[in-house]
Each structure stands twice: as C-alpha cells, then as structure tokens.
C-alpha cells in the first residue's frame, strides 16, 4: 500500500472568485469530508499536489493529511477536477477514512509476464485498467496483478482471474475482460490495391487557384 504525507491549510473563502485567487497564489482549493467528519474547506500547495498526482496510482494512495498544526487525518483522494484544456488542477476532494472502517475505491490492474501469443504474432488488448474493491484502509493494495504468461492467441483473462489478498473484496463484474490476445489483422495485397484504385476513381481534383502560388513572407502567415 502506497502512503504519502500532505500538508493543508484551512480556508474560509469560498466561491469561484476566491478559488481563482487561491490558484493565482499557488494553491488548489480542496474539501475534506467523511463519515462522522465535519466538512472542512482547505487549500493545498500546488507543488505538493502535482508531485502526488504525477506519481502514478494516486486514487489508491493512503494520505496522511495534516491540517495546519492540528490533527493528522488519513484520507483518500475521492475526486480531482482539472481544467478542460490546460494542465491545471481546479479542485480536489479528500475522503477521511477511519481505522477498521471499510472503504470502496478503484485500484489499478497490473499485467504480469509475457504472453506466448504475443511472441506468435498476436496483439494484446488491455481492455480494463482498474477494478473496484472494498477493504479497510490498511489493506488497500497499490495494484492487483493478473498473470498473462499462459495466454495464447484467442485467450483472455477476466476480473474473475484476479487474486486479491485476504480482506480485499472485488466489487467489479467478475466476467469483465481485462486483457485478450487477438490475432493480427491481415489484408491481402490485392484487396488493398482494389480499395486504393476505387478511392482514386471517386476523388476529383480540386482547383484551388491559378498563377504563381502564394508565398509566406518572413514573420507573416499565408492567407487562407
């Protein structure tokens, strides 16, 4: 089980304008909540958070979150809101967990071994990358592994093939396929030539202009 430490500061400012101001100051607005916990608004330094989010499977990482100089809470990241087209974290939700209290979360699936079917020319399709589990915080696995070293072309592994440690319950559909070895797609040369010839016959050349083509001057752009 992965475990890290983060420091947060309580905040009283809320709303979109306050959140924008926090981000300008180098913080990410956050909320801490949980069963039997008072919901608290806080803020995290973006540098701390980016280091955690770039480390890999942050969804299954148990975090010791220290609020100001107060009590340290064990939390999981429940939701991360990011900007639609900029690499910017807008908001994060932390779920407080308690010793002995089971939590539901998703953990990544790790493929182990080399499938003989790949050596034979097959292609591996990794269809499912995570699985939902339920367990106590101390039993959260960093990932669940599934062996693929026995797979030939046409074979597959499913959620039912996962072997979690004691105390970890898998909630995802057991019949859901995780990975499969599929045969390579082969096209006859004659078929490809026929498709190319048909495409040439259907496409007509487009007249875009006459005379000397336009040139792009240094520092300028070609007009469209």
N, C-alpha and C positions, 0 to 999 in steps of 0.2 A: 504493500500500500504506500503510495506516494504521500508525502506530508511536507507542507511548507509553512512559513510564517509571514504574516502581513500585518502592517500597522495602519489603522484608520483613525480618522478624527470625526467626532460628532459635528453635525451642521444643523443650523436652524433655518437657513434659507431654502426655500423650495420654489418650484415653478421653472418655466423654460428659460427666462432671462437669467435667473440665478444659476441654473445649470450651465448656461453658456459662459457665464463669468468664471465659474469654477474651472471649466475646461481651459479657459484662457490663462488661468493661474497654474495650470499643470496638474489638475486633479480630475478624477472621474466621480460623478455623483453615484452613490450606492445606497442600498437599503438592506438592513438586516432584520430578518423575521424568523419565526419558528414556533413550534408547538410550545405553548406556555411562556413565550417570549414577547416582550413589548417591542413593537415595530420601531426601529430607530433609523433615522436618516444619517448617513455618514459620507465621507469622501476618502478616496484612496489616491495616493500619488500615482500618476500615470506610468512613471518609470517602473515602479514596483509591479504594477498590474501587467504591463506589457511583457515583462520578464516571465511572469507566470503563464500568461496566455500563449507565449511562444514556445513554452517548454514541452508542449505536446498534449497529453490527455488531461487537461485541467478539470474536465467535468467529473472525473473520479478522484480528484486530489483532495485530501482532507486538509483543511487550512486552520491554523491557529491564528485567529483574528483578534488583535489587541486594540481595543477602543480607547484612545487617549492613554491615560495612565490607569485605566480601570481594569476590570476582569477580562481575561482572555477567553474567547468563545471558540469552540470547534464548529466550523462551518463548511458547507459545500457551495460551490457556485451553482445557482439554480437557473439564472438567465443572464445572457450578455447581449446588450443592444449595440449594434455597430452602425456607422454611417453607411447609407446605401451605395456610395461610390468612392468614399475616401477611407483609408485605413485608420479609422478613428473610432475608439470605444466611446459610446454616448452614455451608457448607464449599465450598472451591474447589480444583480440581486444575490444576496447571500442567504442561505438557509441554515439556521442554527440547528445542530444535532446534539443529542444527549447520549451519554453512555448507556448502553443496553437498549436504546430505542432504535428500532429498525427503520431504515430509510430506503426509498426507491430511487434509483438512478440508472443512468446508462454508462456502461464501460466499453472500451474498445475491444475488438476481436483481433487477435494476432495469429496469422498463419505461420505454422512451423513446418520446416522441412522443404524438400524439393519433390514435386510430383513427377513420377516417371512419365506420365502422359505429356508433360511439357517437353521432356527430352525427346519424345517421339514425334514432336511437331505440333502438339496440341497447344491451345491457348487457355490460360487460366482467367476465369471471370470471377472477380471478387465482388459479389453482389451485396453482401451485408457487412458493414464495418463496425457495428456496435450492437449491444444487446442490453435489454433492461433487466435489472436484478433487484433483489431485496435482501438486505442484511443489516447487521449492526455496524456502526462506523468503523470499529477496529478490524472488521473482516473485509472491508472494501478492497477488492483486487485492483491492481494497476491495469490489468487486462486479462481477458480469458483467452487461452490458447487452444487451437484446434490443429491436429496433425493432418498434413496433406501428403506425406511421403508415400502413401499407399494408393494414391489416385492415378488411374489411367485415363485415357481418352473416354469420355462418356460418363465418368464417375463424378460424384459430388459429395459435399459434406453439408450438414444442416445444423440448426441450433441444438437438435437432439444429440449431436455428437460432442458437444461441449461437456467438459468435466470440471465443474466448479469445485472449489474447496468446501469443506464442511461448514454449514451455516449460511451458505450463499444460495439463494433460490432464484432460478431463472424464470422471468415472467413472460418473455417473448415467446411467440408461437414456435413450438418445437419443430414443426415441419418447414419452417422458413429456411431457404437455401442460403448458405454462407458463401460457398465458392463451388465452381464447377470447372472441369476440364473439357473444353469443347474442341471438335476437330477444326482445323484451319479451313477457311473458305477458299475454294479453288475454282477459278473460272477458266474455261477453255480459251485458247488464244483466238480461235475462230469466232467465239461469242463476243469477245471484246472488240475485235475488228468490225464485226457487224454493227455493234452499238455505236462505235465511233463513226462509221460510214453513215448511219442513219441520222446521227446528230449533225453531220456536215451538210446533208441534204436539206435538213429542216431550217438551218440557220442562214439568214440572208445577211450580206454585208451591210453595215450601216454607214451612210455618208455623213461624215462629221464636218466637212468643210473643204475648201479648195485653196490652192495657192500655198505659199510658204507657211509651214506650221509655226504656231506661236512659240516664243522663247521666254524663259524666265530670267529676268534681269537679277543681278546680284542684289540680295536683300529684299527682293519682291516676290510675288506669287503669280502663278499662271492663272489667268481668268478662266472661270468655268462657263 
